[in-house]
Amino acid sequence: MRKLVLILFAAMAVSALAADTAVKGYLVDRSCAAEEGSKADFGAKHSKDCLQMADCVKSGYAVLTDDKKVIAFDKAGNAQAKKFIADLKKDKDIKVIVTGTVQGDTMTVSKIELQ
């Protein structure tokens, strides 16, 4: 019985690691992305100052992919993004690689880093 439990636990751990996906794109807030995300230069011009505005923080964060898909972060991902933005040294063109589990248009974020 003990071996079976260990095998099941190992299988679950491997499947959880295999589910992680790296998504590349621009770090954006969901409010601005909904209004202007389809514009060609939106991601590159979207600023750190905008990402820190109260309404933008409240809307939550996402990654805007090259094909203009907006993948929203979960609650913990929003907290990570807020800290990431506060520590950020650049003001615009915030290209990131976000690692986590994607389900539809939402992502459970495990890591955010600059490209």
Secondary structure, 3 states (H helix, E strand, C coil): CHHHHHHHHHHHHHHHHHCCEEEEEEEEEHHHHHHHCCCCCHHHHCCHHHHCCHHHHHHCEEEECCCCCEEEECHHHHHHHHHHHHHCCCCCCCEEEEEEEEECCEEEEEEEEEC
